[in-house]
Amino acid sequence: MEKSARELKRRAFQLREKGFTYALIEKQLGIPYAEAKQLGHEYDASHGKPRKVVRTLAPDATGSGPIRIPVRELRNDSASILRQVEAGRTFVITLAGREVAELGPVARSRFASKSALEAIIREAPLDDQFMHDVRDAFDDRIDEL
């Protein structure tokens, strides 16, 4: 079994252990329902059916607000959580029920590409003072245009 398939199975088993239905496993992992059902059956065959069944996700997990998770979940499933952070989700980390940290995407600066700047300069030529002003502002941190 390849690594990604093992990881998917591990994550599905963790969700099933928490009592997630096949439909929720499908939604959480982004896999087809038939595959979620098969993984759920494999878990049930080796571990028994979960005592508690979770049929819906917590309201904050489906909304646009931050998702509250205990530090234990961050430790145990950090790769999945970081993928969600990279996709734009924000998490509030709790320790013994207290909110202790917020985990979210890094604000990235956006710069125009050199080709975009060249196109702008071709369309609207700069005055003679422009490059002097840019050098004064940025010193040696830019390439010649």
DATAWO-V996112 format. One record per helix or strand. SS is the DSSP state (H for helix, E for strand). FROM is the first residue (numbers start at 0). LEN is the number of residues. If there is no record, write none. Layout:
ss:SS from:FROM len:LEN
ss:SS from:FROM len:LEN
This chain:
ss:H from:2 len:15
ss:E from:19 len:1
ss:H from:21 len:8
ss:H from:32 len:15
ss:E from:53 len:1
ss:H from:58 len:4
ss:E from:66 len:4
ss:H from:70 len:6
ss:H from:77 len:9
ss:E from:90 len:5
ss:E from:97 len:6
ss:H from:113 len:10
ss:H from:129 len:9
